[in-house]
Amino acid sequence: GEPQKRIERLKQLIDAIKSLDYETSWEALGTLSEVDVLRPPPSLESQIDALLENERMLRLMARLSSREETVLRIRYGFNDGEAHTLSSTGEQIGVSRERVRQIGRRRRRRMPLDLKSVIRSIPDFPKPGIMFRDVTPLFADPAAFRQAVDQLDEAFAQSRATAVAAVESRGFILGGALAYKRGLKFAAVRKAGKLPHRTIRAEYALEYGSGILEVHVDAVAPGDRVLLIDDLIATGGTAEASVLLIRELGAEVVGAGFLIELAFLPWREKLAGIPVVSLVSYADENP
């Protein structure tokens, strides 16, 4: 009913405020008056979470110039506990409303998101005992997705890469975006039987049995410098097979980038000699 809709609206506003990525979050707070009567007293857990989030934001703001930090402290209420509109913030420090908005945008570029916080952990999927790291929420978050692609781009800025090869299927999302950003050719590494043209193949080990990956014979050319991209590296089997395929075509793997690494699994020796970058690391199977 109507009360439930108001509660949902409150949750949306709180999420927007916590993200600090919604320019009108604080102006929208006026709508909270209609749901105040439905709001329970904050739990101790929520108060602790709020304090930790404030502490994190203050640490991140230390990376900005003193003027930028001043703007954000006023804008988001870190000084007096009261948030201010763009216009009010500008009036207090003598800059325009648009200038305050620009500083907010710069903050988003220079104060990176915690990518792990937007990755969903699902226990016992696809089978009991497995903790599945679901990256679809990250892809659904424009700021997080952009940051992931930008960080991979920056990590391999000196690689002189001429191509990006990505492993199906989530690797295509990252790899395709990176190839577009860098203006490089894109090569698809797929499971057996999915590519229509003539292919070469490589076998890799699974927990029970084996799998096969294929690439088109013209996916990359001799002399190409290839970045290998996937969403996750666990045992390293698919990455190792992909490297073999790329090398068989006469190209060189100059780097491997992953959104997630499972640091507790022994994949490193399979990529020996290749620069590896991962954006999020899990030390164990805990959420």
Secondary structure, DSSP 8 states (H G I E B T S, - for coil): -HHHHHHHHHHHHHHHHHHT--TTTTGGGGGGGGGGGG-----HHHHHHHHHHHHHHHHHHTTS-HHHHHHHHHHTTTTTS----HHHHHHHHT--HHHHHHHHHHHHHHS---GGGGSEEEET-SSTT-EEEE-HHHHH-HHHHHHHHHHHHHHTTTS---EEEEETTHHHHHHHHHHHHHT-EEEEEEETT--SS-EEEEEEE-SSSEEEEEEETTSS-TT-EEEEEEEEESSSHHHHHHHHHHHHTT-EEEEEEEEEEETTS--GGGGTTS-EEEEEEESSS--
